[in-house]
Amino acid sequence: QESVTSGLFLTWTRQMTPLGTLSLSLSAASQDVLVSDDTTMNAQAQVMWTQEVVQDWALDLGYIYAQRDETGLDTANSNELFLNLRKDFEFRP
């Protein structure tokens, strides 16, 4: 089935302290099936705080809200809280 997909993604990031960064993200996408009236809409909003712990280690704390609306189905909503501890590294040949 042929369809048309449209999307938008926005991100804003600001360093709030020497070791902390705030990020906000918004995204939206729409998929329309051409041979029918079926449409799927997805939207997501995210806020995240990143704190450097020590060199190459960071802690991410955030919230994600997502919504999906599909023709013929109820709207689905989800809420997610997350906490990630990560290490950045590089491979050198």
Secondary structure, 3 states (H helix, E strand, C coil): CCEEEEEEEEEEEEECCCCEEEEEEEEEEEEEECCCCCEEEEEEEEEEEEEEEECCEEEEEEEEEEEEEECCCCCEEEEEEEEEEEECCCCCC
